Structure formats: C-alpha cells, structure tokens
Amino acid sequence: MPIAFAYTLIVLLIITSIMLTLLILLHRGKGGGMSSMFGGGVSSSLAGSSVAEKNLDRYTVLVGIVWFACIVGIGLWLRLQMSSGS
C-alpha cells in the first residue's frame, strides 16, 4: 500500500480525535459523576432528551466509529509494512 494511505489515515485520526474530544465535552452531565462536583448537578434534568442531544449522541458514535476504523487501518498498514519490509 502506498505511504499516502498512511498519511491520510493519520490526518483523519488527528481530525477525528479533536472532534471526538469536543463532542464528548459538549455532552450534558447525567449527574453523580465528576460534572456534579463542579456544579453540573445543580440544573434540573428534563423528562426526556431533546433532539439536539440525540443528534449529538449520534454524531459522537459516528465519529468514534471512524476514529476506531482509523486506528485499525493504521495497525493493519503497519503490519503489512513490517512483514513486507523485512
């Protein structure tokens, strides 16, 4: 496989890592965890989650799957390079 494939995966990995971090930080705390220690548990929770929160969950899962695929792709590429290089 060409080296451009590996560089593409690395760039995609960096972008998805930043996006995943930001998406996780956007989530609202569910209470009882670290967020409640810093005042996040003060707000009252509504009966259901809004459409925005459901979409945020979907985006987080989608970016997490792409991030995981990049990790696996880089690992497979490295394995192929190590077996053909030696």
C-alpha positions in Angstrom: 0.0 0.0 0.0 1.3 3.5 -0.7 2.5 5.8 2.0 -0.2 8.3 1.1 -2.7 5.9 2.5 -1.0 6.0 5.9 -0.7 9.8 5.8 -4.4 10.1 5.0 -5.3 7.8 7.9 -3.1 9.8 10.3 -4.6 13.1 9.3 -8.1 11.6 9.6 -7.1 10.2 13.0 -6.0 13.7 14.2 -9.2 15.4 13.0 -11.5 12.7 14.5 -9.6 12.8 17.8 -10.1 16.6 18.1 -13.8 16.2 17.0 -14.4 13.4 19.4 -12.9 15.3 22.3 -15.1 18.4 21.5 -18.2 16.3 21.1 -17.7 14.5 24.4 -17.2 17.8 26.1 -20.5 19.1 24.7 -22.5 16.3 26.3 -24.5 17.3 29.4 -23.7 15.5 32.6 -26.1 12.9 33.8 -25.4 13.6 37.5 -23.5 11.7 40.1 -20.1 12.0 38.3 -17.3 14.5 38.0 -19.7 17.1 36.5 -21.8 17.2 39.7 -18.7 18.0 41.7 -18.1 21.2 39.8 -21.7 22.5 39.8 -23.1 20.5 36.8 -25.6 18.7 39.0 -27.4 21.9 40.1 -29.5 22.2 37.0 -32.7 20.1 36.9 -33.0 17.5 34.3 -36.0 17.5 32.0 -38.2 14.5 31.4 -36.7 13.5 28.1 -33.7 14.3 26.0 -34.1 16.8 23.2 -33.5 16.2 19.5 -30.2 18.1 19.8 -28.9 15.7 22.4 -29.9 12.7 20.4 -28.2 14.1 17.3 -25.1 14.9 19.5 -25.1 11.2 20.6 -25.4 10.0 17.0 -22.5 12.3 15.9 -20.4 11.2 18.8 -20.9 7.5 18.0 -20.3 8.1 14.3 -17.0 10.0 14.9 -16.0 7.3 17.4 -16.5 4.6 14.8 -14.4 6.5 12.2 -11.7 7.1 14.9 -11.7 3.3 15.7 -11.5 2.4 12.0 -8.5 4.7 11.6 -6.7 3.1 14.5 -7.4 -0.4 13.0 -6.4 0.8 9.5 -3.1 2.2 10.7 -2.4 -1.0 12.6 -3.1 -3.2 9.6 -1.0 -0.9 7.4 1.9 -1.1 9.8 1.6 -4.9 10.0 1.7 -5.2 6.2 4.7 -2.9 6.0 6.6 -4.8 8.7 6.0 -8.2 7.0 7.0 -7.0 3.5 9.9 -4.7 4.6 11.9 -7.3 6.5 
